[in-house]
C-alpha cells in the first residue's frame, strides 16, 4: 500500500533541503523573506506556509516546488535529494 508520508511521518521530502539551502544563502534569508521572494515570482504563499513546509507538516505541490527551486536558484531535483 502506498503511503502519503515519509518513514519519519513528514508530509514532504523537500522541507529539509529548502531550509538548508535557505540558511546557506549568501544574504541572510528568513522564512518571511523567502515567502516574499516567492510572492514576487507569482506564488501565493506566506511565512507560515514556509514554516510548515520546512517542518514537514505541509504537502508541496509540483508548482510550488518549481517556484521554490527557481527563487533558491537550484534545480528542483536538488530539493528532492535527501
Buried (B, 14 or more C-beta within 10 A) or exposed (E): EEEEEEEEEBBBBBBBBBBEBBEEEEEEBEBEBBBBBBBEEEBEBBBEBBBBBBBBBBEBEEEBBEBBBBBBEBEBEEBBEE
